[in-house]
């Protein structure tokens, strides 16, 4: 992973304290980049402390205050950067007011960052952290024969009908980003990871790690859901590769494997036989299990991603949660 590919280069990572963003910052610093990370409050040591401890942070990390909803607030952060990684966007699956909590920060925030990029003569490429949620919800049946790829786009109406507010926020944000980038000749690449797990750098629990924690924390049933999983280190690495490989373009789906929750429970039991895990699904009967679909890895492999297997990712997640005292087993 370590190389000097970033020596002398300045890049920006928005929402730097987040789960994926923290790993992007860590790997960028290891590669010699100078990083400007945007955060809500650079003086909140509880939130930013883990970034300041990263190797190279003292010399090459600068934290800058910025607010997604404030136009112009990213100007200073991106003005001398060659690359901008726009990762800041709220992740929440249960919200009271989707417009305020998810959609505005995702869409307006993305446009505010891109407007700041459009003003700078230095920005060569913008890497947008989108989501597989902006890919899969288009009304096509999701069955084992189906292979999802980068040509799929989620349909906002379907997201609204099903109240998939997070998916809606990511779909609208990515749509707006492509439109703005084309109109303003910004070279943008979008990454569409699925549920990312693995070691946590930040002190608090993030939504995707919570998806694993909830199963091992005394849940009586597991959800009737099938979705993709990927290691956060692969996601972070893909972001940097998408910036460094000049031929990278368009979108990249990032999924190591797609599994039903029942299979995730099986893997966890193999890894930790003493865990008390739910044995039943929260559905009527096991025949009603949500089917598992496939996601193409072809394009992601062109970024040199080898994909850490899910077993290893789950183990890393549990060991990390244990180390942070978020779980005890």
TATAGI-V623071 format. One record per pair of residues at least 12 apart in sequence whose C-alpha atoms are under 6 Angstrom apart, sorted by the first residue. I is the first residue (numbers start at 1). J is the second residue. D is the distance in whole Angstrom. If there is no record, write none. Layout:
BEGIN
i:I j:J d:D
i:I j:J d:D
END
This chain:
BEGIN
i:2 j:30 d:6
i:2 j:31 d:5
i:3 j:31 d:5
i:4 j:31 d:5
i:4 j:32 d:5
i:5 j:31 d:6
i:6 j:31 d:5
i:6 j:32 d:5
i:6 j:33 d:4
i:7 j:32 d:5
i:7 j:33 d:5
i:9 j:33 d:5
i:10 j:33 d:6
i:10 j:34 d:5
i:10 j:35 d:6
i:10 j:81 d:5
i:11 j:35 d:5
i:11 j:81 d:5
i:11 j:82 d:6
i:11 j:83 d:5
i:11 j:84 d:6
i:12 j:35 d:6
i:12 j:36 d:5
i:12 j:37 d:6
i:12 j:78 d:6
i:12 j:84 d:5
i:13 j:37 d:5
i:13 j:85 d:5
i:14 j:37 d:6
i:14 j:38 d:5
i:14 j:86 d:5
i:14 j:87 d:5
i:14 j:88 d:5
i:15 j:38 d:5
i:15 j:39 d:5
i:15 j:87 d:6
i:15 j:88 d:4
i:16 j:37 d:5
i:16 j:38 d:6
i:23 j:236 d:6
i:24 j:236 d:5
i:29 j:56 d:6
i:34 j:60 d:5
i:35 j:61 d:5
i:36 j:61 d:6
i:36 j:62 d:5
i:36 j:63 d:6
i:37 j:63 d:5
i:38 j:63 d:6
i:38 j:64 d:5
i:38 j:65 d:6
i:38 j:66 d:6
i:39 j:65 d:5
i:39 j:66 d:6
i:40 j:65 d:5
i:40 j:66 d:6
i:41 j:65 d:6
i:42 j:63 d:6
i:50 j:202 d:6
i:68 j:105 d:6
i:68 j:109 d:4
i:69 j:109 d:6
i:71 j:112 d:5
i:74 j:113 d:6
i:74 j:116 d:6
i:75 j:116 d:5
i:79 j:120 d:5
i:80 j:122 d:6
i:81 j:122 d:6
i:81 j:123 d:6
i:82 j:122 d:5
i:82 j:123 d:4
i:82 j:124 d:5
i:83 j:123 d:6
i:83 j:124 d:6
i:83 j:125 d:5
i:83 j:126 d:6
i:84 j:126 d:5
i:85 j:126 d:6
i:85 j:127 d:5
i:86 j:128 d:5
i:87 j:129 d:5
i:89 j:106 d:5
i:90 j:102 d:6
i:102 j:169 d:6
i:103 j:169 d:5
i:106 j:169 d:6
i:106 j:173 d:6
i:107 j:173 d:4
i:125 j:187 d:5
i:125 j:188 d:6
i:126 j:188 d:5
i:127 j:188 d:6
i:127 j:189 d:5
i:127 j:190 d:6
i:128 j:190 d:5
i:129 j:191 d:5
i:130 j:191 d:5
i:130 j:192 d:5
i:131 j:192 d:4
i:131 j:193 d:5
i:132 j:192 d:5
i:132 j:193 d:5
i:132 j:194 d:5
i:133 j:167 d:5
i:134 j:154 d:5
i:134 j:167 d:6
i:134 j:170 d:6
i:134 j:171 d:4
i:135 j:152 d:5
i:135 j:153 d:4
i:135 j:154 d:5
i:136 j:154 d:5
i:137 j:154 d:4
i:138 j:154 d:5
i:138 j:155 d:5
i:142 j:293 d:6
i:143 j:291 d:5
i:143 j:292 d:6
i:143 j:293 d:5
i:144 j:292 d:5
i:144 j:293 d:4
i:146 j:293 d:6
i:147 j:294 d:5
i:147 j:295 d:5
i:148 j:295 d:5
i:149 j:296 d:5
i:150 j:251 d:6
i:156 j:168 d:6
i:189 j:249 d:5
i:189 j:250 d:5
i:189 j:251 d:6
i:190 j:251 d:5
i:191 j:251 d:6
i:191 j:252 d:5
i:192 j:252 d:6
i:192 j:253 d:5
i:192 j:254 d:6
i:193 j:253 d:6
i:193 j:254 d:4
i:194 j:228 d:5
i:194 j:229 d:6
i:194 j:255 d:6
i:195 j:208 d:6
i:195 j:229 d:5
i:196 j:229 d:6
i:196 j:230 d:5
i:196 j:231 d:5
i:196 j:232 d:5
i:197 j:209 d:6
i:197 j:231 d:5
i:197 j:232 d:5
i:198 j:231 d:5
i:198 j:232 d:6
i:198 j:313 d:5
i:198 j:316 d:5
i:198 j:317 d:4
i:199 j:316 d:6
i:199 j:317 d:5
i:199 j:320 d:5
i:216 j:277 d:6
i:219 j:278 d:6
i:220 j:278 d:5
i:221 j:278 d:5
i:221 j:280 d:5
i:221 j:281 d:5
i:221 j:282 d:5
i:222 j:281 d:5
i:222 j:282 d:6
i:223 j:281 d:6
i:223 j:282 d:5
i:224 j:281 d:6
i:225 j:260 d:6
i:225 j:261 d:6
i:225 j:290 d:6
i:226 j:259 d:5
i:226 j:260 d:4
i:226 j:292 d:6
i:227 j:258 d:5
i:227 j:259 d:6
i:228 j:255 d:6
i:228 j:257 d:5
i:228 j:258 d:4
i:229 j:255 d:6
i:229 j:256 d:6
i:229 j:257 d:6
i:230 j:255 d:5
i:230 j:256 d:5
i:231 j:313 d:6
i:241 j:303 d:6
i:252 j:300 d:6
i:256 j:307 d:6
END
